């Protein structure tokens, strides 16, 4: 699982049928202090997350298929599976927007 | 799953039978601010995307799942044509 900040979304009309009904979020990986790490990617939302939220993402197809409708043959590869309230590491606390 | 810009097409006459009728595109992966991420890759395209389009694409086993024949030797596939995406500082039109 990857700690990410939601920085945007992507809207598409033409898409695979298994992606209908779902919001696709632009997720920027962050370190435990909240600093951006690496390159942003897209993830299907399963928890009603929004821009600014700190979230957990899984970039792995089997995890995504277990959470999202579509069953064993769906092409989902990445899913937002939790909205993070806070992350404590050593002395630092990284909080989501609601805390 | 990531954003990419379609920058070209690939034509291959001799190929695995499961790829018959499947379009191949050259896509340049990028982040939400348009910065390229790594080298271009070749992706299968069941959606009729074309050069200039912004697309969403998947890798791994899930790529073949998006094709009509799901048992195909494919590891990159386009799954959506992006109308618009926006991030922290700018907005893209697909």
N, CA and C atoms of all chains as a GROMACS GRO file, in nm:
protein
  579
    1UNK      N    1   0.085  -0.120   0.000
    1UNK     CA    2   0.000   0.000   0.000
    1UNK      C    3   0.088   0.124   0.000
    2UNK      N    4   0.040   0.228  -0.067
    2UNK     CA    5   0.120   0.349  -0.086
    2UNK      C    6   0.044   0.466  -0.025
    3UNK      N    7   0.115   0.544   0.058
    3UNK     CA    8   0.057   0.665   0.115
    3UNK      C    9   0.060   0.775   0.009
    4UNK      N   10  -0.057   0.836  -0.018
    4UNK     CA   11  -0.066   0.934  -0.126
    4UNK      C   12  -0.149   1.053  -0.084
    5UNK      N   13  -0.128   1.164  -0.152
    5UNK     CA   14  -0.217   1.280  -0.142
    5UNK      C   15  -0.296   1.287  -0.272
    6UNK      N   16  -0.427   1.304  -0.263
    6UNK     CA   17  -0.509   1.320  -0.384
    6UNK      C   18  -0.492   1.462  -0.435
    7UNK      N   19  -0.445   1.476  -0.559
    7UNK     CA   20  -0.419   1.609  -0.613
    7UNK      C   21  -0.509   1.645  -0.731
    8UNK      N   22  -0.597   1.556  -0.771
    8UNK     CA   23  -0.684   1.591  -0.884
    8UNK      C   24  -0.768   1.473  -0.925
    9UNK      N   25  -0.835   1.486  -1.039
    9UNK     CA   26  -0.906   1.371  -1.092
    9UNK      C   27  -0.898   1.371  -1.244
   10UNK      N   28  -0.941   1.260  -1.303
   10UNK     CA   29  -0.939   1.246  -1.448
   10UNK      C   30  -1.077   1.200  -1.493
   11UNK      N   31  -1.132   1.270  -1.590
   11UNK     CA   32  -1.267   1.241  -1.638
   11UNK      C   33  -1.258   1.185  -1.780
   12UNK      N   34  -1.327   1.073  -1.804
   12UNK     CA   35  -1.324   1.012  -1.936
   12UNK      C   36  -1.463   0.966  -1.974
   13UNK      N   37  -1.502   0.990  -2.098
   13UNK     CA   38  -1.630   0.941  -2.150
   13UNK      C   39  -1.612   0.804  -2.214
   14UNK      N   40  -1.512   0.792  -2.299
   14UNK     CA   41  -1.484   0.664  -2.365
   14UNK      C   42  -1.394   0.582  -2.274
   15UNK      N   43  -1.445   0.470  -2.225
   15UNK     CA   44  -1.364   0.389  -2.132
   15UNK      C   45  -1.415   0.247  -2.128
   16UNK      N   46  -1.335   0.160  -2.070
   16UNK     CA   47  -1.376   0.021  -2.050
   16UNK      C   48  -1.501   0.018  -1.962
   17UNK      N   49  -1.598  -0.068  -1.992
   17UNK     CA   50  -1.723  -0.069  -1.916
   17UNK      C   51  -1.703  -0.087  -1.765
   18UNK      N   52  -1.600  -0.157  -1.723
   18UNK     CA   53  -1.579  -0.179  -1.579
   18UNK      C   54  -1.538  -0.051  -1.506
   19UNK      N   55  -1.504   0.056  -1.582
   19UNK     CA   56  -1.467   0.181  -1.518
   19UNK      C   57  -1.585   0.276  -1.504
   20UNK      N   58  -1.701   0.238  -1.559
   20UNK     CA   59  -1.818   0.323  -1.543
   20UNK      C   60  -1.860   0.322  -1.397
   21UNK      N   61  -1.916   0.430  -1.349
   21UNK     CA   62  -1.962   0.450  -1.211
   21UNK      C   63  -1.849   0.489  -1.116
   22UNK      N   64  -1.724   0.473  -1.158
   22UNK     CA   65  -1.615   0.502  -1.064
   22UNK      C   66  -1.547   0.635  -1.095
   23UNK      N   67  -1.501   0.701  -0.988
   23UNK     CA   68  -1.419   0.821  -1.003
   23UNK      C   69  -1.272   0.779  -1.008
   24UNK      N   70  -1.199   0.842  -1.099
   24UNK     CA   71  -1.055   0.816  -1.109
   24UNK      C   72  -0.981   0.936  -1.050
   25UNK      N   73  -0.898   0.912  -0.950
   25UNK     CA   74  -0.827   1.019  -0.879
   25UNK      C   75  -0.680   1.021  -0.919
   26UNK      N   76  -0.624   1.143  -0.925
   26UNK     CA   77  -0.480   1.158  -0.946
   26UNK      C   78  -0.415   1.155  -0.809
   27UNK      N   79  -0.328   1.057  -0.785
   27UNK     CA   80  -0.268   1.036  -0.654
   27UNK      C   81  -0.117   1.061  -0.660
   28UNK      N   82  -0.069   1.148  -0.572
   28UNK     CA   83   0.074   1.177  -0.564
   28UNK      C   84   0.132   1.106  -0.442
   29UNK      N   85   0.220   1.008  -0.461
   29UNK     CA   86   0.282   0.943  -0.345
   29UNK      C   87   0.355   1.045  -0.258
   30UNK      N   88   0.345   1.027  -0.126
   30UNK     CA   89   0.415   1.117  -0.032
   30UNK      C   90   0.488   1.031   0.072
   31UNK      N   91   0.592   1.092   0.134
   31UNK     CA   92   0.661   1.023   0.242
   31UNK      C   93   0.586   1.049   0.373
   32UNK      N   94   0.628   0.988   0.486
   32UNK     CA   95   0.553   1.005   0.611
   32UNK      C   96   0.549   1.149   0.663
   33UNK      N   97   0.633   1.237   0.605
   33UNK     CA   98   0.627   1.379   0.642
   33UNK      C   99   0.541   1.459   0.544
   34UNK      N  100   0.486   1.392   0.445
   34UNK     CA  101   0.397   1.460   0.351
   34UNK      C  102   0.465   1.515   0.228
   35UNK      N  103   0.595   1.491   0.213
   35UNK     CA  104   0.665   1.544   0.095
   35UNK      C  105   0.640   1.454  -0.026
   36UNK      N  106   0.617   1.512  -0.144
   36UNK     CA  107   0.594   1.431  -0.264
   36UNK      C  108   0.713   1.342  -0.294
   37UNK      N  109   0.686   1.218  -0.332
   37UNK     CA  110   0.789   1.121  -0.368
   37UNK      C  111   0.751   1.059  -0.502
   38UNK      N  112   0.837   1.070  -0.601
   38UNK     CA  113   0.811   1.002  -0.728
   38UNK      C  114   0.700   1.067  -0.809
   39UNK      N  115   0.642   0.988  -0.897
   39UNK     CA  116   0.552   1.038  -1.001
   39UNK      C  117   0.408   1.002  -0.966
   40UNK      N  118   0.316   1.095  -0.996
   40UNK     CA  119   0.174   1.071  -0.968
   40UNK      C  120   0.120   0.959  -1.055
   41UNK      N  121   0.012   0.896  -1.010
   41UNK     CA  122  -0.053   0.792  -1.089
   41UNK      C  123  -0.204   0.803  -1.067
   42UNK      N  124  -0.279   0.722  -1.140
   42UNK     CA  125  -0.426   0.724  -1.132
   42UNK      C  126  -0.475   0.604  -1.053
   43UNK      N  127  -0.582   0.628  -0.977
   43UNK     CA  128  -0.635   0.521  -0.895
   43UNK      C  129  -0.787   0.533  -0.891
   44UNK      N  130  -0.856   0.420  -0.896
   44UNK     CA  131  -1.002   0.421  -0.888
   44UNK      C  132  -1.043   0.437  -0.741
   45UNK      N  133  -1.139   0.525  -0.716
   45UNK     CA  134  -1.180   0.556  -0.579
   45UNK      C  135  -1.286   0.457  -0.530
   46UNK      N  136  -1.266   0.403  -0.408
   46UNK     CA  137  -1.369   0.316  -0.349
   46UNK      C  138  -1.418   0.369  -0.215
   47UNK      N  139  -1.367   0.486  -0.172
   47UNK     CA  140  -1.400   0.536  -0.038
   47UNK      C  141  -1.447   0.682  -0.038
   48UNK      N  142  -1.490   0.733  -0.154
   48UNK     CA  143  -1.538   0.871  -0.162
   48UNK      C  144  -1.432   0.971  -0.118
   49UNK      N  145  -1.309   0.948  -0.157
   49UNK     CA  146  -1.201   1.042  -0.127
   49UNK      C  147  -1.212   1.163  -0.219
   50UNK      N  148  -1.145   1.272  -0.181
   50UNK     CA  149  -1.148   1.392  -0.263
   50UNK      C  150  -1.012   1.460  -0.264
   51UNK      N  151  -1.005   1.568  -0.342
   51UNK     CA  152  -0.878   1.639  -0.355
   51UNK      C  153  -0.834   1.693  -0.219
   52UNK      N  154  -0.706   1.673  -0.186
   52UNK     CA  155  -0.651   1.716  -0.058
   52UNK      C  156  -0.645   1.604   0.044
   53UNK      N  157  -0.723   1.499   0.025
   53UNK     CA  158  -0.722   1.389   0.122
   53UNK      C  159  -0.590   1.312   0.117
   54UNK      N  160  -0.551   1.265   0.234
   54UNK     CA  161  -0.440   1.171   0.245
   54UNK      C  162  -0.502   1.032   0.236
   55UNK      N  163  -0.452   0.947   0.148
   55UNK     CA  164  -0.517   0.818   0.124
   55UNK      C  165  -0.414   0.705   0.118
   56UNK      N  166  -0.466   0.584   0.127
   56UNK     CA  167  -0.387   0.464   0.100
   56UNK      C  168  -0.429   0.409  -0.035
   57UNK      N  169  -0.332   0.380  -0.120
   57UNK     CA  170  -0.359   0.322  -0.251
   57UNK      C  171  -0.291   0.186  -0.261
   58UNK      N  172  -0.355   0.096  -0.334
   58UNK     CA  173  -0.291  -0.030  -0.369
   58UNK      C  174  -0.274  -0.030  -0.521
   59UNK      N  175  -0.151  -0.050  -0.566
   59UNK     CA  176  -0.124  -0.056  -0.711
   59UNK      C  177  -0.100  -0.201  -0.747
   60UNK      N  178  -0.206  -0.277  -0.744
   60UNK     CA  179  -0.192  -0.421  -0.765
   60UNK      C  180  -0.330  -0.474  -0.801
   61UNK      N  181  -0.338  -0.551  -0.908
   61UNK     CA  182  -0.467  -0.586  -0.964
   61UNK      C  183  -0.555  -0.673  -0.877
   62UNK      N  184  -0.497  -0.770  -0.807
   62UNK     CA  185  -0.581  -0.860  -0.728
   62UNK      C  186  -0.652  -0.786  -0.616
   63UNK      N  187  -0.580  -0.692  -0.552
   63UNK     CA  188  -0.642  -0.608  -0.449
   63UNK      C  189  -0.757  -0.528  -0.507
   64UNK      N  190  -0.734  -0.467  -0.621
   64UNK     CA  191  -0.837  -0.384  -0.683
   64UNK      C  192  -0.960  -0.468  -0.718
   65UNK      N  193  -0.937  -0.587  -0.770
   65UNK     CA  194  -1.052  -0.672  -0.810
   65UNK      C  195  -1.133  -0.716  -0.689
   66UNK      N  196  -1.069  -0.734  -0.574
   66UNK     CA  197  -1.144  -0.774  -0.455
   66UNK      C  198  -1.236  -0.664  -0.407
   67UNK      N  199  -1.194  -0.538  -0.428
   67UNK     CA  200  -1.269  -0.425  -0.374
   67UNK      C  201  -1.375  -0.376  -0.471
   68UNK      N  202  -1.343  -0.373  -0.599
   68UNK     CA  203  -1.431  -0.309  -0.697
   68UNK      C  204  -1.520  -0.412  -0.765
   69UNK      N  205  -1.637  -0.365  -0.807
   69UNK     CA  206  -1.725  -0.452  -0.884
   69UNK      C  207  -1.661  -0.482  -1.018
   70UNK      N  208  -1.695  -0.593  -1.076
   70UNK     CA  209  -1.638  -0.628  -1.205
   70UNK      C  210  -1.584  -0.770  -1.206
   71UNK      N  211  -1.552  -0.821  -1.086
   71UNK     CA  212  -1.515  -0.961  -1.076
   71UNK      C  213  -1.375  -0.991  -1.122
   72UNK      N  214  -1.350  -1.120  -1.146
   72UNK     CA  215  -1.213  -1.164  -1.169
   72UNK      C  216  -1.157  -1.122  -1.304
   73UNK      N  217  -1.242  -1.080  -1.396
   73UNK     CA  218  -1.191  -1.044  -1.528
   73UNK      C  219  -1.180  -0.893  -1.549
   74UNK      N  220  -1.194  -0.813  -1.443
   74UNK     CA  221  -1.191  -0.669  -1.464
   74UNK      C  222  -1.046  -0.620  -1.475
   75UNK      N  223  -1.024  -0.514  -1.554
   75UNK     CA  224  -0.887  -0.464  -1.576
   75UNK      C  225  -0.840  -0.364  -1.472
   76UNK      N  226  -0.906  -0.356  -1.356
   76UNK     CA  227  -0.863  -0.260  -1.254
   76UNK      C  228  -0.725  -0.299  -1.201
   77UNK      N  229  -0.638  -0.199  -1.190
   77UNK     CA  230  -0.501  -0.226  -1.144
   77UNK      C  231  -0.466  -0.145  -1.020
   78UNK      N  232  -0.541  -0.040  -0.991
   78UNK     CA  233  -0.504   0.049  -0.881
   78UNK      C  234  -0.630   0.100  -0.814
   79UNK      N  235  -0.631   0.102  -0.680
   79UNK     CA  236  -0.752   0.142  -0.608
   79UNK      C  237  -0.714   0.224  -0.485
   80UNK      N  238  -0.797   0.327  -0.456
   80UNK     CA  239  -0.786   0.400  -0.330
   80UNK      C  240  -0.871   0.325  -0.229
   81UNK      N  241  -0.810   0.274  -0.121
   81UNK     CA  242  -0.884   0.186  -0.032
   81UNK      C  243  -0.903   0.242   0.108
   82UNK      N  244  -0.848   0.359   0.140
   82UNK     CA  245  -0.870   0.417   0.273
   82UNK      C  246  -0.838   0.566   0.268
   83UNK      N  247  -0.915   0.643   0.348
   83UNK     CA  248  -0.881   0.784   0.371
   83UNK      C  249  -0.809   0.788   0.506
   84UNK      N  250  -0.685   0.838   0.505
   84UNK     CA  251  -0.600   0.834   0.624
   84UNK      C  252  -0.632   0.953   0.715
   85UNK      N  253  -0.650   0.927   0.845
   85UNK     CA  254  -0.670   1.035   0.940
   85UNK      C  255  -0.537   1.091   0.989
   86UNK      N  256  -0.444   1.004   1.026
   86UNK     CA  257  -0.314   1.054   1.065
   86UNK      C  258  -0.208   0.945   1.052
   87UNK      N  259  -0.083   0.989   1.034
   87UNK     CA  260   0.030   0.898   1.027
   87UNK      C  261   0.131   0.943   1.132
   88UNK      N  262   0.167   0.855   1.223
   88UNK     CA  263   0.266   0.889   1.326
   88UNK      C  264   0.394   0.813   1.297
   89UNK      N  265   0.504   0.885   1.280
   89UNK     CA  266   0.634   0.822   1.263
   89UNK      C  267   0.734   0.896   1.349
   90UNK      N  268   0.797   0.828   1.445
   90UNK     CA  269   0.890   0.895   1.535
   90UNK      C  270   0.822   1.009   1.605
   91UNK      N  271   0.874   1.130   1.588
   91UNK     CA  272   0.813   1.245   1.656
   91UNK      C  273   0.713   1.319   1.571
   92UNK      N  274   0.700   1.280   1.441
   92UNK     CA  275   0.616   1.361   1.354
   92UNK      C  276   0.478   1.300   1.336
   93UNK      N  277   0.382   1.387   1.316
   93UNK     CA  278   0.244   1.344   1.289
   93UNK      C  279   0.199   1.410   1.160
   94UNK      N  280   0.160   1.327   1.063
   94UNK     CA  281   0.106   1.378   0.937
   94UNK      C  282  -0.044   1.356   0.942
   95UNK      N  283  -0.119   1.464   0.927
   95UNK     CA  284  -0.263   1.454   0.944
   95UNK      C  285  -0.335   1.474   0.813
   96UNK      N  286  -0.449   1.407   0.798
   96UNK     CA  287  -0.538   1.433   0.687
   96UNK      C  288  -0.608   1.566   0.708
   97UNK      N  289  -0.684   1.613   0.610
   97UNK     CA  290  -0.743   1.747   0.619
   97UNK      C  291  -0.847   1.759   0.729
   98UNK      N  292  -0.905   1.647   0.772
   98UNK     CA  293  -1.011   1.654   0.872
   98UNK      C  294  -0.961   1.658   1.015
   99UNK      N  295  -0.827   1.657   1.035
   99UNK     CA  296  -0.775   1.649   1.172
   99UNK      C  297  -0.700   1.774   1.212
  100UNK      N  298  -0.218   0.238  -1.287
  100UNK     CA  299  -0.288   0.318  -1.387
  100UNK      C  300  -0.225   0.457  -1.390
  101UNK      N  301  -0.205   0.511  -1.508
  101UNK     CA  302  -0.135   0.639  -1.516
  101UNK      C  303  -0.184   0.715  -1.638
  102UNK      N  304  -0.154   0.844  -1.642
  102UNK     CA  305  -0.185   0.926  -1.759
  102UNK      C  306  -0.076   0.909  -1.863
  103UNK      N  307  -0.113   0.922  -1.991
  103UNK     CA  308  -0.014   0.921  -2.098
  103UNK      C  309  -0.071   0.996  -2.217
  104UNK      N  310   0.020   1.047  -2.300
  104UNK     CA  311  -0.020   1.111  -2.425
  104UNK      C  312   0.011   1.014  -2.539
  105UNK      N  313  -0.086   0.998  -2.630
  105UNK     CA  314  -0.062   0.913  -2.747
  105UNK      C  315   0.025   0.990  -2.845
  106UNK      N  316   0.142   0.935  -2.879
  106UNK     CA  317   0.233   1.006  -2.969
  106UNK      C  318   0.255   0.932  -3.100
  107UNK      N  319   0.194   0.816  -3.118
  107UNK     CA  320   0.212   0.747  -3.245
  107UNK      C  321   0.138   0.615  -3.250
  108UNK      N  322   0.152   0.547  -3.360
  108UNK     CA  323   0.089   0.416  -3.377
  108UNK      C  324   0.193   0.315  -3.422
  109UNK      N  325   0.163   0.189  -3.401
  109UNK     CA  326   0.251   0.080  -3.442
  109UNK      C  327   0.171  -0.015  -3.529
  110UNK      N  328   0.229  -0.056  -3.641
  110UNK     CA  329   0.166  -0.156  -3.727
  110UNK      C  330   0.255  -0.279  -3.731
  111UNK      N  331   0.198  -0.395  -3.703
  111UNK     CA  332   0.275  -0.519  -3.707
  111UNK      C  333   0.194  -0.623  -3.782
  112UNK      N  334   0.252  -0.675  -3.887
  112UNK     CA  335   0.179  -0.772  -3.970
  112UNK      C  336   0.186  -0.911  -3.907
  113UNK      N  337   0.305  -0.953  -3.872
  113UNK     CA  338   0.323  -1.087  -3.815
  113UNK      C  339   0.319  -1.078  -3.663
  114UNK      N  340   0.220  -1.139  -3.600
  114UNK     CA  341   0.205  -1.125  -3.455
  114UNK      C  342   0.125  -1.242  -3.401
  115UNK      N  343   0.120  -1.252  -3.268
  115UNK     CA  344   0.043  -1.357  -3.203
  115UNK      C  345  -0.104  -1.345  -3.246
  116UNK      N  346  -0.169  -1.459  -3.274
  116UNK     CA  347  -0.309  -1.454  -3.322
  116UNK      C  348  -0.403  -1.379  -3.228
  117UNK      N  349  -0.374  -1.378  -3.098
  117UNK     CA  350  -0.465  -1.310  -3.006
  117UNK      C  351  -0.458  -1.158  -3.021
  118UNK      N  352  -0.359  -1.109  -3.096
  118UNK     CA  353  -0.348  -0.965  -3.117
  118UNK      C  354  -0.409  -0.920  -3.250
  119UNK      N  355  -0.466  -1.015  -3.326
  119UNK     CA  356  -0.528  -0.979  -3.454
  119UNK      C  357  -0.641  -0.877  -3.429
  120UNK      N  358  -0.638  -0.769  -3.506
  120UNK     CA  359  -0.744  -0.669  -3.495
  120UNK      C  360  -0.729  -0.573  -3.379
  121UNK      N  361  -0.622  -0.587  -3.303
  121UNK     CA  362  -0.600  -0.498  -3.189
  121UNK      C  363  -0.503  -0.388  -3.229
  122UNK      N  364  -0.545  -0.263  -3.211
  122UNK     CA  365  -0.457  -0.151  -3.246
  122UNK      C  366  -0.343  -0.137  -3.146
  123UNK      N  367  -0.229  -0.089  -3.194
  123UNK     CA  368  -0.113  -0.065  -3.107
  123UNK      C  369  -0.076   0.084  -3.114
  124UNK      N  370  -0.055   0.144  -3.000
  124UNK     CA  371  -0.022   0.286  -2.992
  124UNK      C  372   0.113   0.304  -2.923
  125UNK      N  373   0.183   0.410  -2.960
  125UNK     CA  374   0.299   0.453  -2.881
  125UNK      C  375   0.250   0.562  -2.786
  126UNK      N  376   0.269   0.541  -2.656
  126UNK     CA  377   0.222   0.640  -2.558
  126UNK      C  378   0.340   0.686  -2.473
  127UNK      N  379   0.335   0.814  -2.437
  127UNK     CA  380   0.437   0.872  -2.348
  127UNK      C  381   0.374   0.893  -2.211
  128UNK      N  382   0.411   0.813  -2.110
  128UNK     CA  383   0.357   0.833  -1.976
  128UNK      C  384   0.396   0.971  -1.922
  129UNK      N  385   0.303   1.032  -1.846
  129UNK     CA  386   0.338   1.160  -1.781
  129UNK      C  387   0.262   1.171  -1.650
  130UNK      N  388   0.305   1.268  -1.568
  130UNK     CA  389   0.238   1.289  -1.440
  130UNK      C  390   0.123   1.388  -1.457
  131UNK      N  391   0.063   1.430  -1.345
  131UNK     CA  392  -0.056   1.515  -1.355
  131UNK      C  393  -0.022   1.658  -1.396
  132UNK      N  394   0.105   1.691  -1.405
  132UNK     CA  395   0.143   1.823  -1.454
  132UNK      C  396   0.206   1.816  -1.592
  133UNK      N  397   0.196   1.701  -1.658
  133UNK     CA  398   0.244   1.687  -1.794
  133UNK      C  399   0.391   1.654  -1.807
  134UNK      N  400   0.460   1.633  -1.696
  134UNK     CA  401   0.602   1.600  -1.702
  134UNK      C  402   0.618   1.454  -1.745
  135UNK      N  403   0.695   1.427  -1.852
  135UNK     CA  404   0.713   1.288  -1.898
  135UNK      C  405   0.772   1.201  -1.788
  136UNK      N  406   0.728   1.078  -1.782
  136UNK     CA  407   0.779   0.982  -1.684
  136UNK      C  408   0.832   0.861  -1.759
  137UNK      N  409   0.962   0.857  -1.777
  137UNK     CA  410   1.023   0.742  -1.843
  137UNK      C  411   1.005   0.745  -1.994
  138UNK      N  412   1.053   0.639  -2.060
  138UNK     CA  413   1.048   0.634  -2.206
  138UNK      C  414   0.907   0.598  -2.255
  139UNK      N  415   0.880   0.627  -2.383
  139UNK     CA  416   0.751   0.586  -2.440
  139UNK      C  417   0.737   0.433  -2.439
  140UNK      N  418   0.613   0.386  -2.433
  140UNK     CA  419   0.588   0.242  -2.439
  140UNK      C  420   0.481   0.215  -2.544
  141UNK      N  421   0.473   0.091  -2.588
  141UNK     CA  422   0.370   0.051  -2.684
  141UNK      C  423   0.255  -0.014  -2.608
  142UNK      N  424   0.134   0.035  -2.635
  142UNK     CA  425   0.016  -0.013  -2.564
  142UNK      C  426  -0.088  -0.065  -2.662
  143UNK      N  427  -0.160  -0.167  -2.623
  143UNK     CA  428  -0.275  -0.210  -2.702
  143UNK      C  429  -0.390  -0.112  -2.676
  144UNK      N  430  -0.480  -0.100  -2.775
  144UNK     CA  431  -0.586   0.000  -2.766
  144UNK      C  432  -0.718  -0.057  -2.816
  145UNK      N  433  -0.808  -0.096  -2.726
  145UNK     CA  434  -0.940  -0.142  -2.769
  145UNK      C  435  -1.040  -0.029  -2.785
  146UNK      N  436  -1.000   0.097  -2.765
  146UNK     CA  437  -1.094   0.210  -2.756
  146UNK      C  438  -1.088   0.306  -2.874
  147UNK      N  439  -1.000   0.284  -2.970
  147UNK     CA  440  -0.985   0.376  -3.084
  147UNK      C  441  -0.932   0.512  -3.044
  148UNK      N  442  -0.835   0.517  -2.956
  148UNK     CA  443  -0.766   0.643  -2.926
  148UNK      C  444  -0.673   0.676  -3.042
  149UNK      N  445  -0.633   0.802  -3.052
  149UNK     CA  446  -0.545   0.841  -3.161
  149UNK      C  447  -0.438   0.937  -3.113
  150UNK      N  448  -0.340   0.964  -3.201
  150UNK     CA  449  -0.232   1.055  -3.163
  150UNK      C  450  -0.287   1.190  -3.114
  151UNK      N  451  -0.231   1.239  -3.006
  151UNK     CA  452  -0.276   1.364  -2.945
  151UNK      C  453  -0.370   1.343  -2.828
  152UNK      N  454  -0.436   1.227  -2.822
  152UNK     CA  455  -0.527   1.199  -2.710
  152UNK      C  456  -0.449   1.177  -2.581
  153UNK      N  457  -0.512   1.216  -2.470
  153UNK     CA  458  -0.461   1.178  -2.338
  153UNK      C  459  -0.539   1.055  -2.294
  154UNK      N  460  -0.470   0.955  -2.243
  154UNK     CA  461  -0.535   0.828  -2.209
  154UNK      C  462  -0.497   0.783  -2.068
  155UNK      N  463  -0.579   0.692  -2.015
  155UNK     CA  464  -0.543   0.618  -1.895
  155UNK      C  465  -0.500   0.479  -1.939
  156UNK      N  466  -0.396   0.427  -1.877
  156UNK     CA  467  -0.346   0.295  -1.920
  156UNK      C  468  -0.309   0.212  -1.798
  157UNK      N  469  -0.319   0.082  -1.814
  157UNK     CA  470  -0.284  -0.010  -1.706
  157UNK      C  471  -0.172  -0.103  -1.751
  158UNK      N  472  -0.100  -0.156  -1.653
  158UNK     CA  473   0.007  -0.252  -1.681
  158UNK      C  474  -0.023  -0.385  -1.613
  159UNK      N  475   0.057  -0.485  -1.647
  159UNK     CA  476   0.047  -0.615  -1.581
  159UNK      C  477  -0.063  -0.701  -1.638
  160UNK      N  478  -0.106  -0.799  -1.560
  160UNK     CA  479  -0.208  -0.893  -1.604
  160UNK      C  480  -0.337  -0.822  -1.641
  161UNK      N  481  -0.366  -0.712  -1.573
  161UNK     CA  482  -0.492  -0.640  -1.596
  161UNK      C  483  -0.499  -0.581  -1.737
  162UNK      N  484  -0.384  -0.559  -1.800
  162UNK     CA  485  -0.386  -0.503  -1.935
  162UNK      C  486  -0.460  -0.596  -2.031
  163UNK      N  487  -0.432  -0.724  -2.024
  163UNK     CA  488  -0.500  -0.819  -2.114
  163UNK      C  489  -0.648  -0.830  -2.079
  164UNK      N  490  -0.683  -0.808  -1.952
  164UNK     CA  491  -0.823  -0.816  -1.911
  164UNK      C  492  -0.910  -0.714  -1.985
  165UNK      N  493  -0.850  -0.607  -2.034
  165UNK     CA  494  -0.927  -0.503  -2.102
  165UNK      C  495  -0.950  -0.535  -2.249
  166UNK      N  496  -0.893  -0.643  -2.299
  166UNK     CA  497  -0.907  -0.678  -2.440
  166UNK      C  498  -1.024  -0.776  -2.460
  167UNK      N  499  -1.073  -0.784  -2.584
  167UNK     CA  500  -1.182  -0.879  -2.611
  167UNK      C  501  -1.143  -1.023  -2.578
  168UNK      N  502  -1.018  -1.061  -2.611
  168UNK     CA  503  -0.968  -1.195  -2.573
  168UNK      C  504  -0.873  -1.175  -2.456
  169UNK      N  505  -0.915  -1.216  -2.338
  169UNK     CA  506  -0.842  -1.176  -2.217
  169UNK      C  507  -0.717  -1.260  -2.191
  170UNK      N  508  -0.700  -1.370  -2.266
  170UNK     CA  509  -0.576  -1.447  -2.251
  170UNK      C  510  -0.485  -1.410  -2.366
  171UNK      N  511  -0.422  -1.293  -2.354
  171UNK     CA  512  -0.337  -1.241  -2.460
  171UNK      C  513  -0.202  -1.202  -2.401
  172UNK      N  514  -0.094  -1.216  -2.480
  172UNK     CA  515   0.038  -1.180  -2.430
  172UNK      C  516   0.061  -1.029  -2.433
  173UNK      N  517  -0.009  -0.959  -2.344
  173UNK     CA  518  -0.010  -0.813  -2.344
  173UNK      C  519   0.016  -0.763  -2.203
  174UNK      N  520   0.101  -0.660  -2.188
  174UNK     CA  521   0.125  -0.607  -2.054
  174UNK      C  522   0.098  -0.457  -2.041
  175UNK      N  523   0.054  -0.393  -2.149
  175UNK     CA  524   0.017  -0.252  -2.142
  175UNK      C  525  -0.109  -0.232  -2.226
  176UNK      N  526  -0.210  -0.166  -2.169
  176UNK     CA  527  -0.334  -0.146  -2.244
  176UNK      C  528  -0.400  -0.014  -2.204
  177UNK      N  529  -0.457   0.054  -2.303
  177UNK     CA  530  -0.533   0.176  -2.278
  177UNK      C  531  -0.673   0.138  -2.230
  178UNK      N  532  -0.720   0.200  -2.120
  178UNK     CA  533  -0.853   0.167  -2.068
  178UNK      C  534  -0.950   0.284  -2.070
  179UNK      N  535  -0.903   0.406  -2.097
  179UNK     CA  536  -0.994   0.521  -2.106
  179UNK      C  537  -0.928   0.632  -2.186
  180UNK      N  538  -1.012   0.710  -2.256
  180UNK     CA  539  -0.965   0.830  -2.325
  180UNK      C  540  -1.008   0.949  -2.240
  181UNK      N  541  -0.912   1.025  -2.192
  181UNK     CA  542  -0.939   1.130  -2.093
  181UNK      C  543  -0.998   1.254  -2.161
  182UNK      N  544  -1.114   1.299  -2.109
  182UNK     CA  545  -1.172   1.426  -2.156
  182UNK      C  546  -1.095   1.542  -2.096
  183UNK      N  547  -1.083   1.541  -1.963
  183UNK     CA  548  -0.997   1.638  -1.897
  183UNK      C  549  -0.952   1.582  -1.764
  184UNK      N  550  -0.836   1.628  -1.723
  184UNK     CA  551  -0.781   1.589  -1.593
  184UNK      C  552  -0.728   1.715  -1.531
  185UNK      N  553  -0.732   1.721  -1.401
  185UNK     CA  554  -0.671   1.838  -1.338
  185UNK      C  555  -0.598   1.798  -1.212
  186UNK      N  556  -0.492   1.873  -1.188
  186UNK     CA  557  -0.412   1.848  -1.068
  186UNK      C  558  -0.397   1.975  -0.988
  187UNK      N  559  -0.287   1.988  -0.915
  187UNK     CA  560  -0.267   2.103  -0.828
  187UNK      C  561  -0.273   2.235  -0.902
  188UNK      N  562  -0.205   2.240  -1.014
  188UNK     CA  563  -0.179   2.372  -1.073
  188UNK      C  564  -0.235   2.392  -1.213
  189UNK      N  565  -0.270   2.285  -1.282
  189UNK     CA  566  -0.316   2.308  -1.418
  189UNK      C  567  -0.415   2.201  -1.462
  190UNK      N  568  -0.480   2.231  -1.568
  190UNK     CA  569  -0.584   2.143  -1.620
  190UNK      C  570  -0.546   2.101  -1.761
  191UNK      N  571  -0.574   1.978  -1.796
  191UNK     CA  572  -0.547   1.928  -1.930
  191UNK      C  573  -0.677   1.899  -2.000
  192UNK      N  574  -0.678   1.923  -2.128
  192UNK     CA  575  -0.787   1.872  -2.208
  192UNK      C  576  -0.732   1.758  -2.291
  193UNK      N  577  -0.806   1.649  -2.298
  193UNK     CA  578  -0.755   1.529  -2.362
  193UNK      C  579  -0.741   1.543  -2.509
   0.00000   0.00000   0.00000
